[in-house]
């Protein structure tokens, strides 16, 4: 069974950084980070939850925020 490039990445193995799935994830993350940093958003933690997977109660992240 062949692993996807994302599975390789998550397993700490060598992977192709230009894989179409990973590039799509990267581009989406860049759009969300840009939105977080440039727009006035009622609930910025919603964007951060998408990017980071979870935001605990009381967490505060200041702009500018960078991740990929």
Jmol script that loads the backbone (N, CA, C; Angstrom):
load data "model"
ATOM      1  N   UNK A   1       0.851  -1.180   0.000  1.00  0.00           N
ATOM      2  CA  UNK A   1       0.000   0.000   0.000  1.00  0.00           C
ATOM      3  C   UNK A   1       0.899   1.246   0.000  1.00  0.00           C
ATOM      4  N   UNK A   2       0.663   2.109  -0.929  1.00  0.00           N
ATOM      5  CA  UNK A   2       1.456   3.329  -1.048  1.00  0.00           C
ATOM      6  C   UNK A   2       0.867   4.425  -0.176  1.00  0.00           C
ATOM      7  N   UNK A   3       1.732   5.100   0.558  1.00  0.00           N
ATOM      8  CA  UNK A   3       1.279   6.210   1.411  1.00  0.00           C
ATOM      9  C   UNK A   3       1.184   7.488   0.590  1.00  0.00           C
ATOM     10  N   UNK A   4       0.243   8.351   0.960  1.00  0.00           N
ATOM     11  CA  UNK A   4       0.163   9.655   0.322  1.00  0.00           C
ATOM     12  C   UNK A   4       1.304  10.526   0.834  1.00  0.00           C
ATOM     13  N   UNK A   5       1.558  11.605   0.151  1.00  0.00           N
ATOM     14  CA  UNK A   5       2.604  12.526   0.595  1.00  0.00           C
ATOM     15  C   UNK A   5       2.243  13.143   1.948  1.00  0.00           C
ATOM     16  N   UNK A   6       0.963  13.377   2.181  1.00  0.00           N
ATOM     17  CA  UNK A   6       0.524  13.904   3.474  1.00  0.00           C
ATOM     18  C   UNK A   6       0.787  12.888   4.587  1.00  0.00           C
ATOM     19  N   UNK A   7       0.511  11.623   4.318  1.00  0.00           N
ATOM     20  CA  UNK A   7       0.776  10.576   5.308  1.00  0.00           C
ATOM     21  C   UNK A   7       2.274  10.488   5.609  1.00  0.00           C
ATOM     22  N   UNK A   8       3.090  10.609   4.566  1.00  0.00           N
ATOM     23  CA  UNK A   8       4.537  10.605   4.779  1.00  0.00           C
ATOM     24  C   UNK A   8       4.954  11.774   5.658  1.00  0.00           C
ATOM     25  N   UNK A   9       4.422  12.967   5.365  1.00  0.00           N
ATOM     26  CA  UNK A   9       4.722  14.164   6.152  1.00  0.00           C
ATOM     27  C   UNK A   9       4.377  13.942   7.619  1.00  0.00           C
ATOM     28  N   UNK A  10       3.172  13.433   7.862  1.00  0.00           N
ATOM     29  CA  UNK A  10       2.713  13.218   9.236  1.00  0.00           C
ATOM     30  C   UNK A  10       3.496  12.130   9.958  1.00  0.00           C
ATOM     31  N   UNK A  11       4.092  11.211   9.198  1.00  0.00           N
ATOM     32  CA  UNK A  11       4.916  10.145   9.786  1.00  0.00           C
ATOM     33  C   UNK A  11       6.372  10.536   9.941  1.00  0.00           C
ATOM     34  N   UNK A  12       6.711  11.762   9.542  1.00  0.00           N
ATOM     35  CA  UNK A  12       8.083  12.222   9.670  1.00  0.00           C
ATOM     36  C   UNK A  12       9.021  11.664   8.609  1.00  0.00           C
ATOM     37  N   UNK A  13       8.453  11.197   7.513  1.00  0.00           N
ATOM     38  CA  UNK A  13       9.251  10.646   6.424  1.00  0.00           C
ATOM     39  C   UNK A  13       9.482  11.712   5.354  1.00  0.00           C
ATOM     40  N   UNK A  14      10.389  11.412   4.433  1.00  0.00           N
ATOM     41  CA  UNK A  14      10.603  12.306   3.304  1.00  0.00           C
ATOM     42  C   UNK A  14       9.342  12.326   2.450  1.00  0.00           C
ATOM     43  N   UNK A  15       8.975  13.509   1.953  1.00  0.00           N
ATOM     44  CA  UNK A  15       7.775  13.649   1.145  1.00  0.00           C
ATOM     45  C   UNK A  15       7.985  14.736   0.100  1.00  0.00           C
ATOM     46  N   UNK A  16       7.133  14.723  -0.907  1.00  0.00           N
ATOM     47  CA  UNK A  16       7.187  15.694  -1.988  1.00  0.00           C
ATOM     48  C   UNK A  16       6.403  16.941  -1.587  1.00  0.00           C
ATOM     49  N   UNK A  17       7.092  18.035  -1.364  1.00  0.00           N
ATOM     50  CA  UNK A  17       6.437  19.273  -0.927  1.00  0.00           C
ATOM     51  C   UNK A  17       5.565  19.893  -2.006  1.00  0.00           C
ATOM     52  N   UNK A  18       5.718  19.445  -3.239  1.00  0.00           N
ATOM     53  CA  UNK A  18       4.935  19.980  -4.360  1.00  0.00           C
ATOM     54  C   UNK A  18       3.767  19.075  -4.731  1.00  0.00           C
ATOM     55  N   UNK A  19       3.431  18.145  -3.870  1.00  0.00           N
ATOM     56  CA  UNK A  19       2.283  17.280  -4.065  1.00  0.00           C
ATOM     57  C   UNK A  19       1.020  18.135  -4.157  1.00  0.00           C
ATOM     58  N   UNK A  20       0.105  17.787  -5.046  1.00  0.00           N
ATOM     59  CA  UNK A  20      -1.085  18.617  -5.278  1.00  0.00           C
ATOM     60  C   UNK A  20      -1.952  18.773  -4.025  1.00  0.00           C
ATOM     61  N   UNK A  21      -2.106  17.730  -3.228  1.00  0.00           N
ATOM     62  CA  UNK A  21      -2.900  17.834  -1.988  1.00  0.00           C
ATOM     63  C   UNK A  21      -2.236  18.790  -1.005  1.00  0.00           C
ATOM     64  N   UNK A  22      -0.929  18.659  -0.834  1.00  0.00           N
ATOM     65  CA  UNK A  22      -0.209  19.533   0.095  1.00  0.00           C
ATOM     66  C   UNK A  22      -0.190  20.972  -0.395  1.00  0.00           C
ATOM     67  N   UNK A  23      -0.059  21.172  -1.711  1.00  0.00           N
ATOM     68  CA  UNK A  23      -0.077  22.527  -2.258  1.00  0.00           C
ATOM     69  C   UNK A  23      -1.440  23.170  -2.053  1.00  0.00           C
ATOM     70  N   UNK A  24      -2.490  22.412  -2.208  1.00  0.00           N
ATOM     71  CA  UNK A  24      -3.841  22.924  -1.975  1.00  0.00           C
ATOM     72  C   UNK A  24      -4.014  23.332  -0.513  1.00  0.00           C
ATOM     73  N   UNK A  25      -3.529  22.500   0.398  1.00  0.00           N
ATOM     74  CA  UNK A  25      -3.608  22.817   1.826  1.00  0.00           C
ATOM     75  C   UNK A  25      -2.799  24.076   2.140  1.00  0.00           C
ATOM     76  N   UNK A  26      -1.626  24.189   1.546  1.00  0.00           N
ATOM     77  CA  UNK A  26      -0.766  25.355   1.748  1.00  0.00           C
ATOM     78  C   UNK A  26      -1.454  26.630   1.270  1.00  0.00           C
ATOM     79  N   UNK A  27      -2.021  26.584   0.062  1.00  0.00           N
ATOM     80  CA  UNK A  27      -2.685  27.768  -0.490  1.00  0.00           C
ATOM     81  C   UNK A  27      -3.892  28.174   0.358  1.00  0.00           C
ATOM     82  N   UNK A  28      -4.638  27.197   0.830  1.00  0.00           N
ATOM     83  CA  UNK A  28      -5.783  27.499   1.694  1.00  0.00           C
ATOM     84  C   UNK A  28      -5.316  28.128   3.009  1.00  0.00           C
ATOM     85  N   UNK A  29      -4.251  27.596   3.582  1.00  0.00           N
ATOM     86  CA  UNK A  29      -3.715  28.161   4.830  1.00  0.00           C
ATOM     87  C   UNK A  29      -3.260  29.595   4.618  1.00  0.00           C
ATOM     88  N   UNK A  30      -2.608  29.871   3.493  1.00  0.00           N
ATOM     89  CA  UNK A  30      -2.145  31.230   3.199  1.00  0.00           C
ATOM     90  C   UNK A  30      -3.329  32.196   3.098  1.00  0.00           C
ATOM     91  N   UNK A  31      -4.418  31.762   2.459  1.00  0.00           N
ATOM     92  CA  UNK A  31      -5.609  32.599   2.342  1.00  0.00           C
ATOM     93  C   UNK A  31      -6.206  32.894   3.715  1.00  0.00           C
ATOM     94  N   UNK A  32      -6.287  31.873   4.560  1.00  0.00           N
ATOM     95  CA  UNK A  32      -6.855  32.056   5.894  1.00  0.00           C
ATOM     96  C   UNK A  32      -5.977  32.952   6.768  1.00  0.00           C
ATOM     97  N   UNK A  33      -4.662  32.782   6.699  1.00  0.00           N
ATOM     98  CA  UNK A  33      -3.741  33.629   7.465  1.00  0.00           C
ATOM     99  C   UNK A  33      -3.869  35.071   6.999  1.00  0.00           C
ATOM    100  N   UNK A  34      -3.951  35.272   5.690  1.00  0.00           N
ATOM    101  CA  UNK A  34      -4.109  36.622   5.156  1.00  0.00           C
ATOM    102  C   UNK A  34      -5.417  37.245   5.642  1.00  0.00           C
ATOM    103  N   UNK A  35      -6.493  36.477   5.610  1.00  0.00           N
ATOM    104  CA  UNK A  35      -7.792  36.975   6.090  1.00  0.00           C
ATOM    105  C   UNK A  35      -7.704  37.337   7.567  1.00  0.00           C
ATOM    106  N   UNK A  36      -7.099  36.469   8.362  1.00  0.00           N
ATOM    107  CA  UNK A  36      -6.951  36.732   9.792  1.00  0.00           C
ATOM    108  C   UNK A  36      -6.184  38.033  10.036  1.00  0.00           C
ATOM    109  N   UNK A  37      -5.110  38.234   9.269  1.00  0.00           N
ATOM    110  CA  UNK A  37      -4.230  39.376   9.485  1.00  0.00           C
ATOM    111  C   UNK A  37      -4.754  40.693   8.911  1.00  0.00           C
ATOM    112  N   UNK A  38      -5.641  40.659   7.919  1.00  0.00           N
ATOM    113  CA  UNK A  38      -6.013  41.888   7.231  1.00  0.00           C
ATOM    114  C   UNK A  38      -7.460  42.323   7.410  1.00  0.00           C
ATOM    115  N   UNK A  39      -8.325  41.427   7.804  1.00  0.00           N
ATOM    116  CA  UNK A  39      -9.744  41.779   7.901  1.00  0.00           C
ATOM    117  C   UNK A  39     -10.195  41.900   9.347  1.00  0.00           C
ATOM    118  N   UNK A  40     -11.207  42.739   9.555  1.00  0.00           N
ATOM    119  CA  UNK A  40     -11.850  42.799  10.863  1.00  0.00           C
ATOM    120  C   UNK A  40     -12.862  41.659  10.903  1.00  0.00           C
ATOM    121  N   UNK A  41     -12.643  40.736  11.807  1.00  0.00           N
ATOM    122  CA  UNK A  41     -13.448  39.520  11.876  1.00  0.00           C
ATOM    123  C   UNK A  41     -14.117  39.452  13.243  1.00  0.00           C
ATOM    124  N   UNK A  42     -15.421  39.145  13.244  1.00  0.00           N
ATOM    125  CA  UNK A  42     -16.156  39.052  14.505  1.00  0.00           C
ATOM    126  C   UNK A  42     -15.587  37.975  15.424  1.00  0.00           C
ATOM    127  N   UNK A  43     -15.246  36.825  14.872  1.00  0.00           N
ATOM    128  CA  UNK A  43     -14.727  35.728  15.683  1.00  0.00           C
ATOM    129  C   UNK A  43     -13.472  35.153  15.024  1.00  0.00           C
ATOM    130  N   UNK A  44     -12.305  35.771  15.254  1.00  0.00           N
ATOM    131  CA  UNK A  44     -11.081  35.301  14.607  1.00  0.00           C
ATOM    132  C   UNK A  44     -10.680  33.885  15.017  1.00  0.00           C
ATOM    133  N   UNK A  45     -11.153  33.413  16.166  1.00  0.00           N
ATOM    134  CA  UNK A  45     -10.798  32.060  16.587  1.00  0.00           C
ATOM    135  C   UNK A  45     -11.364  30.998  15.652  1.00  0.00           C
ATOM    136  N   UNK A  46     -12.424  31.321  14.901  1.00  0.00           N
ATOM    137  CA  UNK A  46     -12.958  30.360  13.940  1.00  0.00           C
ATOM    138  C   UNK A  46     -11.923  30.068  12.858  1.00  0.00           C
ATOM    139  N   UNK A  47     -11.226  31.098  12.390  1.00  0.00           N
ATOM    140  CA  UNK A  47     -10.161  30.901  11.399  1.00  0.00           C
ATOM    141  C   UNK A  47      -9.017  30.117  12.028  1.00  0.00           C
ATOM    142  N   UNK A  48      -8.661  30.463  13.237  1.00  0.00           N
ATOM    143  CA  UNK A  48      -7.550  29.779  13.903  1.00  0.00           C
ATOM    144  C   UNK A  48      -7.867  28.309  14.154  1.00  0.00           C
ATOM    145  N   UNK A  49      -9.126  27.989  14.435  1.00  0.00           N
ATOM    146  CA  UNK A  49      -9.512  26.584  14.624  1.00  0.00           C
ATOM    147  C   UNK A  49      -9.317  25.791  13.336  1.00  0.00           C
ATOM    148  N   UNK A  50      -9.614  26.424  12.195  1.00  0.00           N
ATOM    149  CA  UNK A  50      -9.415  25.747  10.917  1.00  0.00           C
ATOM    150  C   UNK A  50      -7.920  25.514  10.689  1.00  0.00           C
ATOM    151  N   UNK A  51      -7.111  26.529  10.966  1.00  0.00           N
ATOM    152  CA  UNK A  51      -5.671  26.424  10.743  1.00  0.00           C
ATOM    153  C   UNK A  51      -4.983  25.483  11.717  1.00  0.00           C
ATOM    154  N   UNK A  52      -5.348  25.547  12.988  1.00  0.00           N
ATOM    155  CA  UNK A  52      -4.614  24.838  14.030  1.00  0.00           C
ATOM    156  C   UNK A  52      -5.312  23.587  14.552  1.00  0.00           C
ATOM    157  N   UNK A  53      -6.566  23.419  14.202  1.00  0.00           N
ATOM    158  CA  UNK A  53      -7.296  22.240  14.645  1.00  0.00           C
ATOM    159  C   UNK A  53      -8.114  22.460  15.901  1.00  0.00           C
ATOM    160  N   UNK A  54      -7.637  23.316  16.803  1.00  0.00           N
ATOM    161  CA  UNK A  54      -8.353  23.584  18.054  1.00  0.00           C
ATOM    162  C   UNK A  54      -7.783  24.836  18.696  1.00  0.00           C
ATOM    163  N   UNK A  55      -8.633  25.579  19.347  1.00  0.00           N
ATOM    164  CA  UNK A  55      -8.221  26.736  20.141  1.00  0.00           C
ATOM    165  C   UNK A  55      -8.917  26.609  21.492  1.00  0.00           C
ATOM    166  N   UNK A  56      -8.156  26.501  22.538  1.00  0.00           N
ATOM    167  CA  UNK A  56      -8.727  26.372  23.878  1.00  0.00           C
ATOM    168  C   UNK A  56      -9.291  27.706  24.352  1.00  0.00           C
ATOM    169  N   UNK A  57     -10.190  27.646  25.278  1.00  0.00           N
ATOM    170  CA  UNK A  57     -10.783  28.839  25.883  1.00  0.00           C
ATOM    171  C   UNK A  57      -9.688  29.719  26.469  1.00  0.00           C
ATOM    172  N   UNK A  58      -9.752  31.008  26.198  1.00  0.00           N
ATOM    173  CA  UNK A  58      -8.797  31.954  26.767  1.00  0.00           C
ATOM    174  C   UNK A  58      -7.540  32.175  25.941  1.00  0.00           C
ATOM    175  N   UNK A  59      -7.375  31.422  24.844  1.00  0.00           N
ATOM    176  CA  UNK A  59      -6.205  31.614  23.984  1.00  0.00           C
ATOM    177  C   UNK A  59      -6.395  32.898  23.192  1.00  0.00           C
ATOM    178  N   UNK A  60      -5.336  33.694  23.110  1.00  0.00           N
ATOM    179  CA  UNK A  60      -5.382  34.943  22.354  1.00  0.00           C
ATOM    180  C   UNK A  60      -4.158  35.015  21.464  1.00  0.00           C
ATOM    181  N   UNK A  61      -4.364  35.138  20.172  1.00  0.00           N
ATOM    182  CA  UNK A  61      -3.267  35.259  19.221  1.00  0.00           C
ATOM    183  C   UNK A  61      -3.354  36.621  18.569  1.00  0.00           C
ATOM    184  N   UNK A  62      -2.262  37.368  18.653  1.00  0.00           N
ATOM    185  CA  UNK A  62      -2.193  38.722  18.103  1.00  0.00           C
ATOM    186  C   UNK A  62      -1.794  38.694  16.636  1.00  0.00           C
ATOM    187  N   UNK A  63      -2.222  39.716  15.927  1.00  0.00           N
ATOM    188  CA  UNK A  63      -1.780  39.944  14.556  1.00  0.00           C
ATOM    189  C   UNK A  63      -0.442  40.655  14.596  1.00  0.00           C
ATOM    190  N   UNK A  64       0.447  40.426  13.689  1.00  0.00           N
ATOM    191  CA  UNK A  64       0.358  39.465  12.596  1.00  0.00           C
ATOM    192  C   UNK A  64       0.666  38.045  13.079  1.00  0.00           C
ATOM    193  N   UNK A  65      -0.005  37.122  12.476  1.00  0.00           N
ATOM    194  CA  UNK A  65       0.161  35.701  12.765  1.00  0.00           C
ATOM    195  C   UNK A  65       0.696  35.035  11.505  1.00  0.00           C
ATOM    196  N   UNK A  66       1.672  34.153  11.655  1.00  0.00           N
ATOM    197  CA  UNK A  66       2.280  33.466  10.507  1.00  0.00           C
ATOM    198  C   UNK A  66       2.279  31.961  10.752  1.00  0.00           C
ATOM    199  N   UNK A  67       1.903  31.212   9.753  1.00  0.00           N
ATOM    200  CA  UNK A  67       2.039  29.762   9.767  1.00  0.00           C
ATOM    201  C   UNK A  67       1.877  29.263   8.336  1.00  0.00           C
ATOM    202  N   UNK A  68       2.262  28.003   8.087  1.00  0.00           N
ATOM    203  CA  UNK A  68       2.007  27.412   6.768  1.00  0.00           C
ATOM    204  C   UNK A  68       1.695  25.932   6.925  1.00  0.00           C
TER     205      UNK A  68
END
end "model"
wireframe off; spacefill off
backbone 0.3
color backbone group
